[in-house]
């Protein structure tokens, strides 16, 4: 399977963004995304995407990190995210929170205790 390269612009649109996660016609949670960087084993700076899932009951999964070759970032671009919960992987459709509501959504679902 060939992996797609992502530009800085592709990644930037995710930073401090929140999407609702849908299963059928029901919102089951939200995913908050943060973009940063890290140094790989060769001390080369690489981009990284962190995701934090908050389920409707308030429990959380993550934060999880994604970096080249991309998995989660490509899922987000394609309008879904795969989350493992209780040993089962499930793909959820996502819809990004509208710009006007993004700050409030970040306050509620963002990664405040996690600093990439």
Secondary structure, 3 states (H helix, E strand, C coil): CCCCCCCHHHHHCCCCEEEEEEECCEEEEEEEEEEEEEECCCCCEEEEEEEEEEECCCCEEEEEEECCCCCHHHHHHCCEEEEEECCEEEEEEEEECCHHHHHHHHHHHCCCCCCC
